[in-house]
Amino acid sequence: MAAPVTTAVRQKLALVGTATGGWTRRTSYLQKWLALGTLIGVIAGLGAVVFFVALTQSTHFLLETIGGYTPPTPVGDGGGAGSGDFTRPWAIPLLVAAGGLVSGLIVFTFAPEAEGHGTDAAIEAVNTNPRMIRMRAVFVKLVASAITIGSGGSAGREGPTAQISAGFGSLLARTLDLTPKDGRIAVAIGIGSGIGAIFGAPLGGALLCGAIIYRDDFDFEAIVPGLITSIVSYSVYGVFLGFDPLFGYVGTEYRFDEPLQLVWFAVIGILAGFVGLLFAKTFYLTVDITHRLPGSRIIKPAIGGLLVGLLALGLPEILGSGYGWVQKAMERTDLLAMPLWLILVLPLAKIVATSLSIGTGGSGGIFGPGLVIGGFTGAAVWRILEPFAPGVPDSPAPFVIVGMMASFGAIARTPLAVMVMVAEMTGSLTVVPPAMLAVGLAYLIVRRSGDTIYRSQLENRDDARSARLQRELPLLSRLEVADAMSPPKLVLTSSMLVVDAIEAMADLPGAPVVDANERFVGTVAPGELYGRAPDEPIGRSVDVSAPTVSVEGNLADAVDALPQGHRWVTVLDDDRKIRGIVGAREIVHGYRTAAAADVHRFASLSPHADLLDVRVGKNSPFVGKALGECEIPESVIVLTVLRGDAALPGTATSVFQADDLVTLVGPHDALGQVSAQLAAQDR
């Protein structure tokens, strides 16, 4: 009886999802994201509340009651001073190991993808398939992370909350059949709003929506939805748990009024950049070693936990999230009371503890530990400079705050978002001017190395577009550029005069340019020549950084080289001589040719299959409809949709327009039926 009821419920939900999904495709941009953003924001806020409560109860039961140790908490979490000493030190290593064991058992039994830090998995979903996050993984992540951190594992609480809200965005993408673009935005704003909610930083969370996906770029399309989602999630979280900043209002008395202080903030930035690099390298070295070691994946987090517990007997500051210890480091009296050796060791110890807790397969976030590591770095700089250096502020809070901004903002490749987020977490905007220098220096150091703490990040939007196209058109890597390229319609010489070049390019968007030896030097477009002196050689206006592709490369290389907004790239040989050009039309033609060859090979085994190109008529009932909304037999596959110079993959969200050239494959009789509907003309 249960099975038919479940099936009926799923069918009803599918109908509701289909209807709502149709509305999201028809309605305006603002209405769509007001609705979706509010919905995701509510879930993100509630998810953050649920995880915070679960983590609080887990910590109280495991670390405090069983372990006999109460860690200090930041002002936003109650501001508890903590117990200071262990009442049962023998229990700590066993407790952290048991937490790792139970966490590993839950994760690798029910949802192995919940291993490690959830933020990277959510970023991967944005960049590969926004529908891929299973709700099972979300619940497993919540429970496993609460156990890992609550038992003393060194991890942050942002990873689980990011995966909760990103998972709901992924669920919406599946249920409402959102377009790939909207699905990516839904998951991205889930990441940012979840992290912003748990840290009480809505503006930083909104910026994180667009920043965390790329290493050196920003997804501006996620900003407006991110603002909506972040303020909603922050409001929901605050209604239940309060709106106070995580660390209270610290450093607010600081005023940047001594230019000499820039020297010390520059020192923080440089050190924070290298500490961030050390964090990433140590973490992923641990991950790689763990994967190579023999043995059950369930046991490895327990071994990591045991090592963390043993280390914590001498350094209790590494247990749990560590936010309470950062709070103490912001107070002059508390920081001066700590031994200097301890302050210097804490950043390194926290790196090791986090790597052992999460890098071995435990569940939890690395955003929070990254902030703690940076805060300890800033505290160490203040402690060293305070006795003798001129211009050092009386309170260590500005140095600790800037250390958090610089270290993790750099290694996460999200400097602006993290800087704003930490300012919100501390209620302090007065440190932002000198922080800009520190964060900038740290970011330059990390960027030069090419490292990031989030391996799923792509370089920029062009890389993301190229990766999506290669996934949607998987035959590209099999096709040679030489087989698809076409001869250029025009080649200019660098000595040609501007007036002659403009006339020659009257009907062209641009042309490649060669020198006197017929070697490629760049490209030029008519718009770059307007306003130049008519008798000036065009060599001064050539774009020498224009992308090219080798004649020995494949079409996947051509897609990588083709920047957004450009229609073609030049094909060169080893001597930089022009062999041709390749653009979107050549790429699509080559793909269709390869697809046709595959189909004909298949047809030799299945004589009823065929390949057909159909031009969409303006009276076709399919015009204006997405492929998923059209009644096309399951036996017919839409390979590609060619629209001018643009190529669309045959996905459920591809919308037909009149004059599209559609490539179909399927049985003869079914192809005839579909082609008749596609090609319908005026009567």
Secondary structure, DSSP 8 states (H G I E B T S, - for coil): -HHHHHHHHHHHHHHHHHHHHHHHHHS-HHHHHHHHHHHHHHHHHHHHHHHHHHHHHHHIIIIIIIT-------GGGT------S-SSTTHHHHHHHHHHHHHHHHHHHH-GGGSB-HHHHHHHHHHS-TT---HHHHHHHHHHHHHHHHTT---BSHHHHHHHHHHHHHHHHHHTT--HHHHHHHHHHHHHHHHHHHHT-HHHHHHHHHHTTBSS---GGGHHHHHHHHHHHHHHHHHHH--S-TT-S-STT-----TTHHHHHHHHHHHHHHHHHHHHHHHHHHHHHHHHS-S-TTHHHHHHHHHHHHHHTT-GGGSS--HHHHHHHTSHHHHHHS-HHHHHHHHHHHHHHHHHHHTTT-B-BSHHHHHHHHHHHHHHHHHHHTTT-TT--SSSHHHHHHHHHHHHHHHTT-HHHHHHHHHHHHT--TTHHHHHHHHHHHHHHHHHHT--S-TT-BSSHHHHHHHHHHHHSGGGGGSBHHHH-B--S--EETTSBHHHHHHHTTT-S-EEEE-TTSBEEEEE-HHHHTTS-TTSBGGGG-BTT--EEETTSBHHHHHHH--TT--EEEEE-TT-BEEEEEEHHHHHHHHHHHHHHHHHHHHHH-TTEEEEEEE--TT-TTTT-BGGGS---TT-EEEEEEETTEEEE--TT-B--TT-EEEEEEEHHHHHHHHHHHT----
